[in-house]
Amino acid sequence: MRVLFSRASRRDMRDIALYIAADNPVRAHSFLGEMEEACRLLANKPYRFGLLPNYETRGLRRRPFDRYVIIYGVDEDHVIIHRIANAALDLDSLLKTLER
């Protein structure tokens, strides 16, 4: 199974890295690598993490990572990383931007 990143998730990762880099550029780089690896490992066990409440019919799943949450979906051949956000954010507002 292959992992694909949406444009929004790439922007999310860039923004997270820039936020961390303001205090610690070296850690920003290593954190970004760890986050990307966490996403790629979803290909091995894509159903390991549960469906996101209120988004079950859309098949959206949530994988916690540090203070963040990786929102993804699974189809026949791919894991699609839709968004990555701080776990404290209002995910409903964030997910309204996803295409159906």
DACORQUI-V846893 format. One record per backbone hydrogen bond with DSSP energy under -1.0 kcal/mol. CO is the residue of the C=O (numbers start at 0). NH is the residue of the N-H. E is the energy in kcal/mol with one decimal. If there is no record, write none. Layout:
((CO/NH/E) (CO/NH/E))
//
This chain:
((1/78/-2.7) (3/80/-3.3) (5/9/-1.9) (6/10/-2.4) (7/11/-2.6) (8/12/-2.4) (9/13/-2.2) (10/14/-2.8) (11/15/-2.4) (12/16/-2.5) (13/17/-2.5) (14/18/-2.1) (15/19/-2.4) (16/20/-2.7) (17/21/-1.1) (19/22/-1.5) (19/23/-2.6) (23/27/-2.2) (24/28/-1.7) (25/29/-1.9) (26/30/-3.1) (27/31/-2.2) (28/32/-1.8) (29/33/-2.2) (30/34/-2.6) (31/35/-2.5) (32/36/-2.1) (33/37/-2.2) (34/38/-1.9) (35/39/-2.5) (36/40/-2.3) (38/41/-1.3) (39/42/-1.6) (40/43/-1.4) (44/47/-1.7) (49/61/-1.9) (51/54/-2.4) (54/59/-1.7) (55/58/-1.3) (59/51/-3.3) (60/71/-2.1) (62/69/-2.9) (64/67/-2.8) (66/86/-2.9) (67/64/-2.8) (68/84/-2.1) (69/62/-2.5) (70/81/-2.4) (70/82/-1.5) (71/60/-3.5) (72/79/-2.7) (76/1/-2.2) (77/74/-2.6) (78/3/-3.2) (79/72/-2.1) (80/5/-2.5) (82/70/-3.0) (84/68/-2.7) (85/88/-2.0) (88/90/-1.1) (89/93/-1.6) (90/94/-3.0) (91/95/-1.0) (93/96/-1.1) (94/97/-1.5))
//
